[in-house]
């Protein structure tokens, strides 16, 4: 595990990781920088934001209140909240916990000028997306309402109730919103956006809970929480069972529940805010007495928690792992001659800068981010034979016929999914003009919690633009199809392979571009070759 994570450091990974099995911690270590501006390293005790991981705390607090006889999850929320409209009068606490309330997914920062009580009133006025209890619709709004219910029922602030009834009994010493007395060097900073941590500047930073000012905790405290849940220190056996009982779409109370490819049960959840670089994942392998915890403060290279847990799980239980190329610590030579702006044949620019002794490649142009993400875009594309059915379905979609796609889709997505894909395709054609063709950019297999999937990334060419589409194929040959939206700005830390060769790494795609700088006699780079096994493109130095 340490060897794998140490290699990822060269590609920009920074975070804290804990892996344990049979109640023995196998590794608990920090990697990279907690504060890139001040050069402070991540340690095993660095505190990170966890975003949606705190849903499990909210759910446990509700069950704790029920154990104390102060509420029942079967009761409607109108019993505890004021001004609940008629269309939401029958929503129960259980439905909020399981994302089956029908409430839309509203983020707190969408209504930043409202105080929290007014925000609650506003979201209650928002139309439902489905009748209560009918569909699974992931809703942060629902958990905001639960936090408000906790405050009103307990008579305490959200954080103080969790601290008194959950954290202290479980032995958590560095978990909270504002109560823990962290020193600045103990807290990871989120600097991907180039702006200060939003929680420090938002008017509504005193809300009980919201996405930006999420709980902060350490990997060690999350492990203590796992042990406390397993030993029923904070919740009874019955309450713990209900915490982990699935309602719809594999979701219980603040936890996803699934089966691993080994047939064992895993309870897991992720948390992220890619705009600032917050990434978190917590996987509890209930039948195998194992835990993997990942807390990160950067989302470079499409880093998401589940895509880092996947290789760690394979290392722990056995399975092939794709390692990025090893950086060559002995590679000598300055890197400043390689910095500058390079122009691709289509005109897009790629900028290479030095930061902390490392080269960073980046682009804000669509063609630039495409080549840095999918270097195969520079080549002729991959073979497409085994995906002929989906090609035919996409061609039919372009003709306005969604039926072939519907026949290929995963059986539980429903007719509305194909209809929305058709509407999205029409909208895309309205903007980008006539459809011209497809090119397969990349294939990668993932084992994510309870399923083995093949992700196929296809470049759809239109008269006036291009769109990357992600196809997710299950072992039975059924598909999901979604647009893959490229970031407006991409930055990619580069690991040095030799004096003039570097590589990037995409944690999601399990590959990255190979960059070779072509120097002139003066030693300065005159061009940059960006490529993969499928081909390469030359970007000429502009400045």
Steps between C-alpha positions, in 0.01 A plus 500: 500500500773745595693427181197573286406821681860622505510463124179702468658790690708582194173551308349745746325273752479649847299360783474272801433128468413234757465131420410247771401135517401280791515811722868549419609818325719401207585851388412847629699763318491840334623576148567825319429848629230619736577861406672547165550871560687454828654165406347311795484123464197281562541283809301206630319744733412771246130594508309513172155605388280202420198653318228234462672254732332695780162363388576189704540718811170674428328165454651360820388811692141450381508139615653609831210743552260216424677282758444784749128505419509851352382414146407215269638465149154395379355838595441778245743792502208742545494394865843662548518771233282807451329605178522164323296529176217258425695315230772419756279437800537121476881492469642295787835519674570151361454633146742786566757251628465272195479772231146392412323821605473629144679823597730656242873508564564862596842615618519757778726728295226537240318726749790669680314814611248313714545416865458130569134512616408700189698253286293214647179687418623561145585138427167388644332725242696333216285257295551130564673296232303187589223400743638416846616140529488422127852566371857526619620856437824588676425818691737705714192707577347208686801476728492876561144450625617214723768725653232757575277233656789387721541855631129553565441164667817489711499867601872508419701608201560231239869481582456499878247220484726288280797573726314404819306199373725354228855630491586494871354152567679369189833649606524746211732784603558693176161507331263795466414828336621764744536338842840329453791733577714423198825681442533634143769247412268212601238576234532426128452799271301481176688694235402342167276796418769757574261668746478485880299225664138614432398425858717789615319759291138393464230698677326181609800330666297457821248264344465167679622314191562573133729377219788746537523509880483124530619306799873478539653184637805276483542152361567376853171645629305338215659169593393555862150568370508169309604316817228673704230405248625142489493475881162683531648766726277778367213315334319188613512184292153577365591860412826389335310243294259767377791737430627244249169374356449588134182678388558571128795506260734344754464793742429461872526779761802708395677192362513321167481122540630262237671173424864479403616285210593247772135477604554677833310800636646850492353815658646808339458866421696770327521875532630756257515860395716493191493880467728534801662154491316328785488123457409238764407132508414261783453128424413246771529135392254358750550129431879529477565725801689753291494876444643735237490874569625762253496876569645732235543873445546495125294371208780519240496229237124437543571360846187368667491296816358184346768494231770503766327249726472254209876430464548502878226238531674285239830531684328404827296205372694405187464609140686675218583868552605747231792710622595828333853522357759532774663840528877488453653660807840489332387693192709815494473836337311823543129517428468872437598465131184295449264763643301715259193505279458246221246512218325192362431475122134595561614817677434403863774585746658288770695677771782333691604664826725418792354477850697378797765340284243307292368559149125557464329478159168673456253640254178700499419418136267207416747341257780543754314336788390223261858409399629516858213278618478266202833498317342239271310792345822573311481160329252315278298362791461150638327204334122514543384158377361358821301819554314486169158483675557825684628666181175402330300625798678837491442532127130427560499758779631753251201418278267564794436134583573409865363143480831324410673675788217405737552131413869523593463687829533361849158356587435721804549843338154528348361657184558852629877448486499432125264793446734735688796373294304575183417850622863557591616382158258735328622790713859412416424490128328838521824647633762297316337435163474180301636176646806376309635192675646328804845407623580281800751678723551267792381186677555418865353234729393585854384290793302754700345360819245256361552493125760447233467758226674592177511874441529593133569862413385601153562827317192607304595730214255767389514766230588774749635318802571181689359323805650222707246232597555242772346159443484269802463134402418228752605134463168419327571755226246760617584868499466834667577803286586845634681809374850524645546868565861608474621750762515860387856515631723198544826485693708185499808448720777326306739231625849507353598186310827625349678828432245608237211254546209531742166332562163595643249266663122493504381312807165423342623389158807320638721654235644836403688687231867451426674834440835537330663841463698548182784744566687730265877541510450773762350245737154662501208290380375590154210254504315256718397151392189372677406143436388155597530153353251604230684803366643839579448866423762775486437833671735777395644741751322835494674682785 
